[in-house]
Amino acid sequence: MRRLHPAEPLVMLATIVLWLLLAIVTGTLVGTACSVFLKLLFLSEGHLYDAPWHWQATLLVAGGLANGLLLHYAYRINRTGLVDEPIVAVNEQQGHVPLVTLWIKPVAALITLGCGGSAGKEGPCSHIGAGVAAGVGQALRLNVELRKRLVACGVSAGFASVFGTPIAGAIYGVEMLAIGRVRHDFLFPGIVAGVTAFVVSRWWGVPYPDYQIAFEARFTELLFLKTVVIGVLCGVAASWFVELLQLARRGFGWVGQRLALWPPLLPMLGGVLLALLVAVLPSDFLGLSLPIMERALQGESMPYLGFLWKALLVAITLGSGYYGGIVTPQFVIGAVTGGAFAPWLGLAPAQGAAVGLVAVVASASNTPIAAVLMGIELFGGGSTLYVAGACVAAYLMIGHRSVYPAQHLAYPKAAWFTAPSDQPIGHEKVQLSWGVLRWLGELRRLWQRWRRGGGGSTGR
């Protein structure tokens, strides 16, 4: 083993001090900016659940057009050639973000959620976090590696500010960058920024939920297996959600090209479809849908197809061109799924809803570690054994799909698959390994030989 250099402890101590300073400053700025956004959101969202249908329809269509006009014209001021996607900023743009467009997505999200579009609130905050962190890095003239770390910790601070889960938010901002790999050198700045943003947001008066769900003290292997089954079901629900989201994006893109539609009209068309669906589906799934998620966590009975209704409304909202977050819908889909199917397994509906809430996040976002920590922070340490198996099972069940098209695939989820590393995720890039293909070929040849030998006859 190489001898420890005398300067190494000093260098590591200097690293800790450096990131304490940078991450605290970044977390403070991000927490303040996200608090302003969240307070504006609380004033505008949640007023349409009980409104007459004609008001819901009118605002959905108007909100779609407003989103389309804003996103179509406002982005013309960006002449940098950069995109404002946090994952792309870290993985491909060396920590650079177009600061001139920082305000566009938060405003678009306020319009989307205020008019009833089905989406989340964390996307604008992660966007704010990435932009603020990139601005700090640019002002201090940091090098590439420091900028990338700072942008990642800005994203972590944004998530922590929204959900009130500083550790899970910090890990989420790092884990979401790539499937199968966590950059440990990003963890310390992410945690410091996340904790700081949470404390600052709470100081500014941002409210955070306090869930009281009873988990049994005596945990058995059978109970653990039941939670794994909940995870498998949530993985299926998450895969349907991702597929619907991609289908909606392709479908609206095809309609826009086929009919040569003016781009701002596409989200307005999405608003028309949402209005028609809300005429037959419960309006509880509009906007953030937090009331129905909270009812699921209180143990109320949930519809078996509720997850599909929410997934469909979110897919149309985001696929047509509205802007909003993608994690809050995963909370709702997971809570509704877990609450609906838990009684089948002999679990309390509230327990199933809590497990499902984080399991869908682990699956659709490919962030199992952050999801487990999120369950612990939201529901207490008693939930640990319940959420751990469910989150990992859901993460595996969805395969190589993601709500983040820009997410990189570092390693396949099983040794039976092969894929090029560090490429944006795509279904066509993941293939069965040669060993599995050879094994399947041998099975096929054995089957054909057995059939030719009369093994398939029904009797003599």
Buried (B, 14 or more C-beta within 10 A) or exposed (E): EEEEEEEEEEEEEEEEEEBBEBBBBBBBBBBBBBBEBBEBBEEEBBEBBEBEEEEBBBBBBBBBBBBBBBBBEBBEEBEBEBBBBBBBBBBBBBBBBBBBBBEBBBBBBBBBBBBBBBBBBBBBBBBBBBBBBBBBBBEEEBEEEBBBBBBBBBBBBBBBBBBBBBBBBBBBBBBBBBBBBBBEBBBBBBBBBBBBBBBBBBEBEBEEEEBEBEBEEEBEEEBBEBBBBBBBBBBBBBBBBBBBBBEBBEBBBEBBEEEEBEEBBBBBBBBBBBBEBBEEBBBBBBBBBBEBBBBBBBBEEBBEEBBBBBBBBBBBBBBBBBBBBBBBBBBBBBBBBBBBBBEEBEBBBBBBBBBBBBBBBBBBBBBBBBBBBBBBBBBBEBBBBBBBBBBBBBBBBBBBBBBBBBBBBBBBBEEEBBBEEEEBBBEEBBBBBEEBEEEEEEEEEEEEEEEEEEEEEEEE
